[in-house]
Amino acid sequence: MLSTGELRCHRRNALIKIQASVARGFTPSSGSLFAWYTDRQSANPLALKERLRVLSNDTTNVVQAIEGTADTEAATSAYIRDDVYSKVVGDGVIDLLSEDGGAESKTCNKSSAYALSERGLFQSAYKTNAKKGAFLLWYLDNLSAAKDKILSPWSKTSELEDWGWVLEGKTADYSHIMPSLGEPFTDYDFTSGRSMVSSQEKEVTKGDIIYHPSNAIYNNVYWPETGIIFALDNHGPDAAVREGKGAVDPWKDDSGNSLPLVKLKQWSDMAFLTWKSITTSDQRKNLRWIFRRNVVNLTTVKMISEVINKKKVPGAKKGTSGGSKIMQAPTWPGFVVKEGEEGFTALVGSPNVSGVAWLIIQHQSDMGHKTIKSIQIFDEDLKGLGYAPTMILEIGDAKQTRYEGT
């Protein structure tokens, strides 16, 4: 007979799988896991059933309604990847995971621990990012659960040109910087990086729709031989037109409606297609480190600040960013948050790390079964340029788990 702690864990695991089914479009009330859960006399099974029913319906409605698109694939991708996720899945099923209460059993899998470890302890934004991080980490460990619904539609390097992107490359020498970071970077050759800049500067017509140049830029450096991506300066189409950089400003048609943006626009897809264009199939699966340098996204900066506060990171100092009071990361070597530690899920759910998770999840056939193992954060102390920390993401092989569908 299951102990109380083990029963709680099984309930939580069941709900995580129900959540994944909802994300894939299934109706959870018809699933065996839902029946298993309600048979075990949860605190309020009728309320749970109603919330799941509404959640499932909302998911369908949201997918159909996003931006008024009739393109189911594009709408599904937008639903999974954008803020609607936190409103529907994030605030729905994962919230239910914390309704049991009580101590966690050692038999809980790590996804349950991720989803529960930070409940009710931090600010709302932190909690939302932790939920999203738990969702992404679960998919990283269970890549087969992604199926076709959230796999990226972008797999051919020729699609860059098809959507108005111009890709230019040159050699970049970082040997004066990288070895100073110590192990494991002292043994690598950083004299021959591939500096690749993608700019969306060509007008594209698809059917009767004209996509004007947004003048977005993705600027990254790649080392295929050592498995490193150095993310430098990345401003996607949404940010570019918001900042008035588009070929049309304001970004509206004659009727005052927002102009369409190219569909190939996410950092994860752009980074992958560039990586694919300069790597062999073996190199593609050997991604080991991703640097997110000079992070200025306020959400990510705030998540870093919250982690610093909770971990009481030595050497951190008070500062400001975007008008908000924050705690700033110390200079090199900064601090490291490892898989399973407090704050890890919130960081994975932040904008600058979630893109890396999607890179792996959505391009698994080319990238292999990988996950994020640790995140190192430090301030380069760029005098006169303000606070903009750097994050080093360690990428490693994931456990070879498999999704058990409902």
URGIHU-V515436 format. One record per residue. RES is the residue in one small letter. PHI is phi as a letter, one per 20 degrees, with the letter a starting at -180 (none if undefined). Layout:
RES_PHI ; RES_PHI
This chain:
m_none ; l_f ; s_f ; t_g ; g_f ; e_f ; l_f ; r_g ; c_f ; h_f ; r_f ; r_f ; n_f ; a_f ; l_f ; i_f ; k_f ; i_f ; q_g ; a_f ; s_f ; v_f ; a_f ; r_e ; g_o ; f_f ; t_e ; p_f ; s_f ; s_e ; g_e ; s_f ; l_f ; f_f ; a_f ; w_g ; y_f ; t_f ; d_f ; r_e ; q_l ; s_f ; a_g ; n_b ; p_f ; l_f ; a_f ; l_f ; k_f ; e_f ; r_f ; l_f ; r_f ; v_f ; l_f ; s_f ; n_f ; d_f ; t_g ; t_f ; n_f ; v_f ; v_g ; q_f ; a_e ; i_g ; e_l ; g_m ; t_e ; a_e ; d_e ; t_g ; e_f ; a_f ; a_f ; t_f ; s_f ; a_f ; y_f ; i_f ; r_e ; d_d ; d_f ; v_g ; y_g ; s_f ; k_f ; v_d ; v_f ; g_f ; d_e ; g_d ; v_f ; i_f ; d_g ; l_f ; l_f ; s_e ; e_e ; d_f ; g_m ; g_n ; a_f ; e_e ; s_e ; k_f ; t_e ; c_f ; n_f ; k_f ; s_f ; s_f ; a_f ; y_g ; a_f ; l_d ; s_f ; e_d ; r_f ; g_m ; l_e ; f_c ; q_f ; s_g ; a_f ; y_f ; k_f ; t_f ; n_f ; a_f ; k_f ; k_f ; g_f ; a_f ; f_f ; l_f ; l_f ; w_f ; y_f ; l_f ; d_e ; n_c ; l_f ; s_f ; a_f ; a_f ; k_l ; d_e ; k_f ; i_d ; l_f ; s_f ; p_f ; w_d ; s_c ; k_d ; t_f ; s_f ; e_f ; l_g ; e_f ; d_g ; w_d ; g_n ; w_e ; v_d ; l_d ; e_c ; g_c ; k_b ; t_f ; a_c ; d_d ; y_d ; s_f ; h_e ; i_d ; m_f ; p_g ; s_f ; l_f ; g_n ; e_f ; p_e ; f_e ; t_f ; d_e ; y_e ; d_e ; f_d ; t_e ; s_c ; g_f ; r_d ; s_e ; m_c ; v_d ; s_d ; s_c ; q_e ; e_c ; k_d ; e_f ; v_c ; t_d ; k_c ; g_m ; d_d ; i_d ; i_d ; y_d ; h_f ; p_f ; s_e ; n_m ; a_f ; i_c ; y_d ; n_c ; n_c ; v_d ; y_c ; w_c ; p_g ; e_f ; t_d ; g_m ; i_c ; i_c ; f_d ; a_e ; l_d ; d_c ; n_c ; h_c ; g_f ; p_g ; d_g ; a_f ; a_f ; v_f ; r_f ; e_e ; g_m ; k_e ; g_f ; a_f ; v_d ; d_b ; p_f ; w_e ; k_b ; d_e ; d_f ; s_e ; g_n ; n_e ; s_f ; l_f ; p_f ; l_d ; v_g ; k_f ; l_e ; k_b ; q_f ; w_g ; s_f ; d_f ; m_f ; a_f ; f_f ; l_f ; t_f ; w_g ; k_f ; s_f ; i_c ; t_c ; t_e ; s_f ; d_f ; q_f ; r_g ; k_e ; n_d ; l_f ; r_c ; w_b ; i_c ; f_e ; r_d ; r_e ; n_l ; v_f ; v_c ; n_g ; l_f ; t_f ; t_f ; v_f ; k_f ; m_f ; i_f ; s_f ; e_f ; v_f ; i_g ; n_f ; k_f ; k_e ; k_l ; v_f ; p_f ; g_n ; a_f ; k_c ; k_f ; g_a ; t_c ; s_b ; g_l ; g_n ; s_d ; k_f ; i_c ; m_d ; q_e ; a_f ; p_f ; t_f ; w_g ; p_e ; g_m ; f_b ; v_c ; v_d ; k_e ; e_g ; g_n ; e_e ; e_g ; g_n ; f_f ; t_f ; a_f ; l_f ; v_f ; g_f ; s_f ; p_g ; n_f ; v_d ; s_f ; g_f ; v_f ; a_g ; w_f ; l_g ; i_f ; i_f ; q_e ; h_c ; q_f ; s_f ; d_e ; m_e ; g_n ; h_e ; k_d ; t_b ; i_e ; k_e ; s_b ; i_c ; q_d ; i_c ; f_b ; d_d ; e_f ; d_l ; l_f ; k_g ; g_n ; l_d ; g_n ; y_f ; a_b ; p_f ; t_d ; m_d ; i_d ; l_e ; e_e ; i_d ; g_b ; d_f ; a_e ; k_f ; q_e ; t_e ; r_c ; y_f ; e_d ; g_f ; t_e
